[in-house]
Amino acid sequence: MLSALFNSFKIPDLKKRIVITAILLAVYRVGCYVPTPGINGAALAEFFSRIAKTQGGTLFGIINMFSGGAMERLTIFALGIMPYISASIILQLLTAVIPSLEKLAKEGRTGHEKITQYTRYGTVFLAVIQSFFIALWLENPARFEGLRIVMFPGWGFRLLTVLTLTTGTIFIMWLGEQIQERGIGNGISLVITAGIISRIPTALHQLFVLLSPFSPAHSQIQPFTLLIMAALLVGVILAVVLITQGQRKIPVQYARRIVGRKIYGGQSTYIPLKVDTSGVIAIIFAQSLILFPATMSSFIPNPIFQRWAQSWVRGHLLYTVVYALLIIFFCYFYTAIVFNPVDLSENMKKYGGFIPGIRPGTSTAEFLDHIMTRITLAGALFIAFIAIFPDFIMAWLRVPYLVASFFGGTGILIVVGVMLDTVKQIESHLLMHHYEGFIKAGRIKGRR
C-alpha cells in the first residue's frame, strides 16, 4: 500500500490532482475558522455545549458535523454544504415524480448540466432562507439562557449574516466543483469528509482526558476498555466496507442479433443490485425528523412542550426505537425512488436481454422487485444498527458522544464510502500507467 502511495506522486497528472485537492481542502478548513461579523463566538460555543449535554443533540448538531465545527463557532462556512445536499436530494426526488425533470435527466450530459444548474439555484435559495432564520434566532437573548450572542442586533446584522453565510455556502460549492473537475475524488463528498475528520483531534483529546495516564486513580476509562474500543472500531469499519461494497449480481443473457454483416449480442453479463442503495440518505432523513422536537424546544420556552421533547432525545428507548424504524422506512422509500424495475426490465427487453429462467417483461420486473426488497431489508437493518450503535457505546463505555460517534452513524458511512471511492480513482490512474494498485489481489469497486 505504501509503494502504491509513493507511486501516486510519480505520475505527473495524478500528482497535480492530489496536490490541488489538498490545497482546496486546506482553503476550506481555513475558512471554517473565519468568524462571522457581529457574533460573540465564546457565548455561542457555550450555548452549543449546553444543548449537547441537556438535549442529546439537535438539527444544529447535524449541520455542525457536516460543517466541521463551523456552526458552533458561526464562521463564514457555518452552513457548510448542507443547503447543497438538501437541494440535491429535493431535485433527485422531484426527478422521480415530475415527468419533465425525468425526461431532462434522460437527455445525457445536457440534461445533467441543467439539473446541476437547478441544484445551484436551489442551494442559493435554501442558504438565504436558512441564514435569515439563523440571524433572527441569534438576535433573541431569551433563547440562549441569558447569553448575548449578537453584539448589535437589527436589519444590518441580519442582511450581513445572510450575505456572509450564503456566500460561504456558494464558495464551498465552488470548491467542491473545482475538486471534482481538477482534483481527485468527489469534491462535495471530500469537503464533507474533511469536516468530519477534523473532529478527530478533539475526540482524541477527550479520550486522553478520560484515560488520565498521569493519574490512573482518577481515570474514567481503563486501558482494557481502550483495547475493546479499538477492536470495535476496526470491526465497524470492516462491516461498513462490506455492506458498502456488497451487491447481488443478477445474471443477464443477451440474444444474438444479426444486423447486416455484423453479429451483436450473445454475451453474458450481470446487473449489480446494491445491498445499501440509500447510503447515508436514510439516516439524514431520519435524523431530521427525530431531532426536530429537540430543536424546536430551544425555540419554544413552553415547559409542557419541553418535557415532551425530552422523550425524543438521544438515550431514551422511544428515541432509539423510532429512529431505527424511520431509517428502515427511508431505506425502502429512497430505494423505491431511485430503482425502477419496470424501466430496467423494459430496457433489457428492448436490447434483447433476459434473465435465465425468467420471462422478459412483467415477470422480470416482479423478479427484480422481489430481489431488491429482500436485499434492502438486510441493508436497512444494518444501517439502522450502525446508526444507533454510538448510543450503546456512549451508555456502555461512558464516553462523550463525540468519541462514540466514530463508532457508527452518518460520519463513519460517509468517510468509509468517500475513502473507497477516492482510492478507487487513484488506483485506476495507477493501473492505467502500469503501476501496482493498493490491493494486489482483486479490485476495489466504486460506489454506484
LINDABEL-V980908 format. One record per residue. N is the residue number from 1. RES is the residue in three letters. D_LAST is the distance of its C-alpha to the last C-alpha in whole Angstrom. Layout:
n = (N:N)
res = (RES:RES)
d_last = (D_LAST:D_LAST)
//
This chain:
n = (1:2:3:4:5:6:7:8:9:10:11:12:13:14:15:16:17:18:19:20:21:22:23:24:25:26:27:28:29:30:31:32:33:34:35:36:37:38:39:40:41:42:43:44:45:46:47:48:49:50:51:52:53:54:55:56:57:58:59:60:61:62:63:64:65:66:67:68:69:70:71:72:73:74:75:76:77:78:79:80:81:82:83:84:85:86:87:88:89:90:91:92:93:94:95:96:97:98:99:100:101:102:103:104:105:106:107:108:109:110:111:112:113:114:115:116:117:118:119:120:121:122:123:124:125:126:127:128:129:130:131:132:133:134:135:136:137:138:139:140:141:142:143:144:145:146:147:148:149:150:151:152:153:154:155:156:157:158:159:160:161:162:163:164:165:166:167:168:169:170:171:172:173:174:175:176:177:178:179:180:181:182:183:184:185:186:187:188:189:190:191:192:193:194:195:196:197:198:199:200:201:202:203:204:205:206:207:208:209:210:211:212:213:214:215:216:217:218:219:220:221:222:223:224:225:226:227:228:229:230:231:232:233:234:235:236:237:238:239:240:241:242:243:244:245:246:247:248:249:250:251:252:253:254:255:256:257:258:259:260:261:262:263:264:265:266:267:268:269:270:271:272:273:274:275:276:277:278:279:280:281:282:283:284:285:286:287:288:289:290:291:292:293:294:295:296:297:298:299:300:301:302:303:304:305:306:307:308:309:310:311:312:313:314:315:316:317:318:319:320:321:322:323:324:325:326:327:328:329:330:331:332:333:334:335:336:337:338:339:340:341:342:343:344:345:346:347:348:349:350:351:352:353:354:355:356:357:358:359:360:361:362:363:364:365:366:367:368:369:370:371:372:373:374:375:376:377:378:379:380:381:382:383:384:385:386:387:388:389:390:391:392:393:394:395:396:397:398:399:400:401:402:403:404:405:406:407:408:409:410:411:412:413:414:415:416:417:418:419:420:421:422:423:424:425:426:427:428:429:430:431:432:433:434:435:436:437:438:439:440:441:442:443:444:445:446:447:448)
res = (MET:LEU:SER:ALA:LEU:PHE:ASN:SER:PHE:LYS:ILE:PRO:ASP:LEU:LYS:LYS:ARG:ILE:VAL:ILE:THR:ALA:ILE:LEU:LEU:ALA:VAL:TYR:ARG:VAL:GLY:CYS:TYR:VAL:PRO:THR:PRO:GLY:ILE:ASN:GLY:ALA:ALA:LEU:ALA:GLU:PHE:PHE:SER:ARG:ILE:ALA:LYS:THR:GLN:GLY:GLY:THR:LEU:PHE:GLY:ILE:ILE:ASN:MET:PHE:SER:GLY:GLY:ALA:MET:GLU:ARG:LEU:THR:ILE:PHE:ALA:LEU:GLY:ILE:MET:PRO:TYR:ILE:SER:ALA:SER:ILE:ILE:LEU:GLN:LEU:LEU:THR:ALA:VAL:ILE:PRO:SER:LEU:GLU:LYS:LEU:ALA:LYS:GLU:GLY:ARG:THR:GLY:HIS:GLU:LYS:ILE:THR:GLN:TYR:THR:ARG:TYR:GLY:THR:VAL:PHE:LEU:ALA:VAL:ILE:GLN:SER:PHE:PHE:ILE:ALA:LEU:TRP:LEU:GLU:ASN:PRO:ALA:ARG:PHE:GLU:GLY:LEU:ARG:ILE:VAL:MET:PHE:PRO:GLY:TRP:GLY:PHE:ARG:LEU:LEU:THR:VAL:LEU:THR:LEU:THR:THR:GLY:THR:ILE:PHE:ILE:MET:TRP:LEU:GLY:GLU:GLN:ILE:GLN:GLU:ARG:GLY:ILE:GLY:ASN:GLY:ILE:SER:LEU:VAL:ILE:THR:ALA:GLY:ILE:ILE:SER:ARG:ILE:PRO:THR:ALA:LEU:HIS:GLN:LEU:PHE:VAL:LEU:LEU:SER:PRO:PHE:SER:PRO:ALA:HIS:SER:GLN:ILE:GLN:PRO:PHE:THR:LEU:LEU:ILE:MET:ALA:ALA:LEU:LEU:VAL:GLY:VAL:ILE:LEU:ALA:VAL:VAL:LEU:ILE:THR:GLN:GLY:GLN:ARG:LYS:ILE:PRO:VAL:GLN:TYR:ALA:ARG:ARG:ILE:VAL:GLY:ARG:LYS:ILE:TYR:GLY:GLY:GLN:SER:THR:TYR:ILE:PRO:LEU:LYS:VAL:ASP:THR:SER:GLY:VAL:ILE:ALA:ILE:ILE:PHE:ALA:GLN:SER:LEU:ILE:LEU:PHE:PRO:ALA:THR:MET:SER:SER:PHE:ILE:PRO:ASN:PRO:ILE:PHE:GLN:ARG:TRP:ALA:GLN:SER:TRP:VAL:ARG:GLY:HIS:LEU:LEU:TYR:THR:VAL:VAL:TYR:ALA:LEU:LEU:ILE:ILE:PHE:PHE:CYS:TYR:PHE:TYR:THR:ALA:ILE:VAL:PHE:ASN:PRO:VAL:ASP:LEU:SER:GLU:ASN:MET:LYS:LYS:TYR:GLY:GLY:PHE:ILE:PRO:GLY:ILE:ARG:PRO:GLY:THR:SER:THR:ALA:GLU:PHE:LEU:ASP:HIS:ILE:MET:THR:ARG:ILE:THR:LEU:ALA:GLY:ALA:LEU:PHE:ILE:ALA:PHE:ILE:ALA:ILE:PHE:PRO:ASP:PHE:ILE:MET:ALA:TRP:LEU:ARG:VAL:PRO:TYR:LEU:VAL:ALA:SER:PHE:PHE:GLY:GLY:THR:GLY:ILE:LEU:ILE:VAL:VAL:GLY:VAL:MET:LEU:ASP:THR:VAL:LYS:GLN:ILE:GLU:SER:HIS:LEU:LEU:MET:HIS:HIS:TYR:GLU:GLY:PHE:ILE:LYS:ALA:GLY:ARG:ILE:LYS:GLY:ARG:ARG)
d_last = (24:27:28:24:24:28:27:24:27:29:27:28:25:23:26:26:22:23:26:25:22:25:27:25:24:28:29:27:28:32:31:30:34:36:37:38:41:44:42:43:41:43:43:40:38:41:40:36:38:40:37:35:38:39:37:34:31:31:28:30:28:25:25:27:24:22:25:26:29:30:31:33:35:34:34:33:29:30:27:25:21:21:23:20:17:20:20:16:16:19:18:15:17:20:18:18:22:23:24:24:21:19:21:20:17:17:19:17:17:21:19:16:19:21:19:18:22:22:20:23:25:24:24:27:29:27:28:32:32:31:33:36:36:35:38:40:39:40:44:45:47:47:44:44:47:49:47:47:44:45:48:49:47:47:46:46:43:41:41:40:38:36:36:35:32:31:31:29:26:26:27:24:22:23:23:19:19:21:19:16:19:21:20:17:14:12:16:16:14:16:19:18:18:21:23:22:23:26:28:28:31:33:31:33:36:36:36:39:41:41:41:44:45:48:49:48:51:49:45:43:41:42:41:40:37:36:35:34:31:30:29:28:25:24:24:22:19:19:18:16:14:15:13:10:10:11:11:13:14:16:18:19:22:23:27:29:30:33:33:36:36:32:31:27:25:26:23:21:17:15:12:9:10:8:11:10:9:11:10:13:14:16:18:19:20:22:24:25:27:28:29:31:34:35:34:36:39:39:40:42:45:46:47:46:43:42:43:41:38:39:38:34:34:32:34:35:35:34:32:30:30:29:26:25:25:24:20:20:21:19:16:17:18:14:13:16:15:12:12:15:17:20:18:16:19:21:19:19:23:23:22:24:21:22:21:25:27:25:27:25:25:25:25:22:21:22:21:18:18:21:18:15:18:19:16:15:19:18:15:17:20:19:17:21:22:21:22:25:26:27:30:31:31:33:35:36:36:37:35:34:31:30:30:29:26:24:24:22:20:18:19:18:15:14:16:14:11:12:14:12:10:13:15:12:13:17:17:16:19:21:21:21:24:25:25:24:21:20:20:23:22:18:15:13:9:6:4:0)
//
